[in-house]
Amino acid sequence: MSNDRKFEGKADELIGKAKEGVGRATGDEQMQAEGRGDQIKGGLKQAGEKVKDAAQKVKDAVTGK
């Protein structure tokens, strides 16, 4: 599941970049803002998954798995 969430995060970032670019090209400030929001959301998803992965590694190291 972790990889799925990381993929979703990266997809959100890419969609956000595209939205922001289209918004900039068309002068649509709302679309630019939505694009930046999507990028932030994607980055947070990825960061959350990295924290979960790190916590799992620590748990595995402590329990000897």
Rosetta constraint file for C-alpha pairs under 8 A:
AtomPair CA 1 CA 5 HARMONIC 6.39 0.50
AtomPair CA 2 CA 6 HARMONIC 6.23 0.50
AtomPair CA 2 CA 49 HARMONIC 6.13 0.50
AtomPair CA 2 CA 53 HARMONIC 7.81 0.50
AtomPair CA 3 CA 7 HARMONIC 6.03 0.50
AtomPair CA 4 CA 8 HARMONIC 6.14 0.50
AtomPair CA 5 CA 9 HARMONIC 6.11 0.50
AtomPair CA 5 CA 45 HARMONIC 6.75 0.50
AtomPair CA 5 CA 46 HARMONIC 7.08 0.50
AtomPair CA 5 CA 49 HARMONIC 6.96 0.50
AtomPair CA 6 CA 10 HARMONIC 6.24 0.50
AtomPair CA 6 CA 45 HARMONIC 6.65 0.50
AtomPair CA 6 CA 46 HARMONIC 4.97 0.50
AtomPair CA 6 CA 49 HARMONIC 6.45 0.50
AtomPair CA 7 CA 11 HARMONIC 6.05 0.50
AtomPair CA 8 CA 12 HARMONIC 6.09 0.50
AtomPair CA 8 CA 42 HARMONIC 7.11 0.50
AtomPair CA 8 CA 45 HARMONIC 7.68 0.50
AtomPair CA 9 CA 13 HARMONIC 6.29 0.50
AtomPair CA 9 CA 41 HARMONIC 7.17 0.50
AtomPair CA 9 CA 42 HARMONIC 3.80 0.50
AtomPair CA 9 CA 43 HARMONIC 6.10 0.50
AtomPair CA 9 CA 44 HARMONIC 7.45 0.50
AtomPair CA 9 CA 45 HARMONIC 5.10 0.50
AtomPair CA 9 CA 46 HARMONIC 5.32 0.50
AtomPair CA 10 CA 14 HARMONIC 6.26 0.50
AtomPair CA 10 CA 42 HARMONIC 5.82 0.50
AtomPair CA 10 CA 43 HARMONIC 7.29 0.50
AtomPair CA 10 CA 46 HARMONIC 7.20 0.50
AtomPair CA 11 CA 15 HARMONIC 6.06 0.50
AtomPair CA 11 CA 42 HARMONIC 7.15 0.50
AtomPair CA 12 CA 16 HARMONIC 5.94 0.50
AtomPair CA 12 CA 38 HARMONIC 5.56 0.50
AtomPair CA 12 CA 39 HARMONIC 6.02 0.50
AtomPair CA 12 CA 41 HARMONIC 6.95 0.50
AtomPair CA 12 CA 42 HARMONIC 4.74 0.50
AtomPair CA 13 CA 17 HARMONIC 6.20 0.50
AtomPair CA 13 CA 38 HARMONIC 5.97 0.50
AtomPair CA 13 CA 39 HARMONIC 4.00 0.50
AtomPair CA 13 CA 40 HARMONIC 7.16 0.50
AtomPair CA 13 CA 41 HARMONIC 7.46 0.50
AtomPair CA 13 CA 42 HARMONIC 4.91 0.50
AtomPair CA 13 CA 43 HARMONIC 6.72 0.50
AtomPair CA 14 CA 18 HARMONIC 6.27 0.50
AtomPair CA 14 CA 39 HARMONIC 7.14 0.50
AtomPair CA 15 CA 19 HARMONIC 6.13 0.50
AtomPair CA 15 CA 35 HARMONIC 7.13 0.50
AtomPair CA 15 CA 38 HARMONIC 7.07 0.50
AtomPair CA 15 CA 39 HARMONIC 7.57 0.50
AtomPair CA 16 CA 20 HARMONIC 6.00 0.50
AtomPair CA 16 CA 34 HARMONIC 7.07 0.50
AtomPair CA 16 CA 35 HARMONIC 3.78 0.50
AtomPair CA 16 CA 36 HARMONIC 5.87 0.50
AtomPair CA 16 CA 37 HARMONIC 7.05 0.50
AtomPair CA 16 CA 38 HARMONIC 4.64 0.50
AtomPair CA 16 CA 39 HARMONIC 4.87 0.50
AtomPair CA 17 CA 21 HARMONIC 6.09 0.50
AtomPair CA 17 CA 35 HARMONIC 5.85 0.50
AtomPair CA 17 CA 36 HARMONIC 7.11 0.50
AtomPair CA 17 CA 39 HARMONIC 6.66 0.50
AtomPair CA 18 CA 22 HARMONIC 6.15 0.50
AtomPair CA 18 CA 35 HARMONIC 7.08 0.50
AtomPair CA 19 CA 23 HARMONIC 5.97 0.50
AtomPair CA 19 CA 31 HARMONIC 6.05 0.50
AtomPair CA 19 CA 32 HARMONIC 6.24 0.50
AtomPair CA 19 CA 34 HARMONIC 7.11 0.50
AtomPair CA 19 CA 35 HARMONIC 4.68 0.50
AtomPair CA 20 CA 24 HARMONIC 6.06 0.50
AtomPair CA 20 CA 31 HARMONIC 6.16 0.50
AtomPair CA 20 CA 32 HARMONIC 4.02 0.50
AtomPair CA 20 CA 33 HARMONIC 6.93 0.50
AtomPair CA 20 CA 34 HARMONIC 7.19 0.50
AtomPair CA 20 CA 35 HARMONIC 4.43 0.50
AtomPair CA 20 CA 36 HARMONIC 6.35 0.50
AtomPair CA 21 CA 25 HARMONIC 6.11 0.50
AtomPair CA 21 CA 32 HARMONIC 7.05 0.50
AtomPair CA 22 CA 26 HARMONIC 6.07 0.50
AtomPair CA 22 CA 28 HARMONIC 7.90 0.50
AtomPair CA 22 CA 31 HARMONIC 7.51 0.50
AtomPair CA 22 CA 32 HARMONIC 7.49 0.50
AtomPair CA 23 CA 27 HARMONIC 5.63 0.50
AtomPair CA 23 CA 28 HARMONIC 4.51 0.50
AtomPair CA 23 CA 29 HARMONIC 6.11 0.50
AtomPair CA 23 CA 30 HARMONIC 7.35 0.50
AtomPair CA 23 CA 31 HARMONIC 4.85 0.50
AtomPair CA 23 CA 32 HARMONIC 4.68 0.50
AtomPair CA 24 CA 28 HARMONIC 6.33 0.50
AtomPair CA 24 CA 29 HARMONIC 7.11 0.50
AtomPair CA 24 CA 32 HARMONIC 6.20 0.50
AtomPair CA 28 CA 32 HARMONIC 6.45 0.50
AtomPair CA 29 CA 33 HARMONIC 6.20 0.50
AtomPair CA 30 CA 34 HARMONIC 6.18 0.50
AtomPair CA 31 CA 35 HARMONIC 6.05 0.50
AtomPair CA 32 CA 36 HARMONIC 6.30 0.50
AtomPair CA 33 CA 37 HARMONIC 6.14 0.50
AtomPair CA 34 CA 38 HARMONIC 6.12 0.50
AtomPair CA 35 CA 39 HARMONIC 6.25 0.50
AtomPair CA 36 CA 40 HARMONIC 6.29 0.50
AtomPair CA 37 CA 41 HARMONIC 6.11 0.50
AtomPair CA 38 CA 42 HARMONIC 6.08 0.50
AtomPair CA 39 CA 43 HARMONIC 6.17 0.50
AtomPair CA 40 CA 44 HARMONIC 6.16 0.50
AtomPair CA 41 CA 45 HARMONIC 6.27 0.50
AtomPair CA 42 CA 46 HARMONIC 6.31 0.50
AtomPair CA 43 CA 47 HARMONIC 6.10 0.50
AtomPair CA 44 CA 48 HARMONIC 6.01 0.50
AtomPair CA 45 CA 49 HARMONIC 6.33 0.50
AtomPair CA 46 CA 50 HARMONIC 6.24 0.50
AtomPair CA 47 CA 51 HARMONIC 6.28 0.50
AtomPair CA 48 CA 52 HARMONIC 6.28 0.50
AtomPair CA 49 CA 53 HARMONIC 6.09 0.50
AtomPair CA 50 CA 54 HARMONIC 6.13 0.50
AtomPair CA 51 CA 55 HARMONIC 6.11 0.50
AtomPair CA 52 CA 56 HARMONIC 6.13 0.50
AtomPair CA 53 CA 57 HARMONIC 6.26 0.50
AtomPair CA 54 CA 58 HARMONIC 6.29 0.50
AtomPair CA 55 CA 59 HARMONIC 6.12 0.50
AtomPair CA 56 CA 60 HARMONIC 6.02 0.50
AtomPair CA 57 CA 61 HARMONIC 6.07 0.50
AtomPair CA 58 CA 62 HARMONIC 6.16 0.50
AtomPair CA 59 CA 63 HARMONIC 6.08 0.50
AtomPair CA 60 CA 64 HARMONIC 5.65 0.50
AtomPair CA 60 CA 65 HARMONIC 4.81 0.50
AtomPair CA 61 CA 65 HARMONIC 6.42 0.50
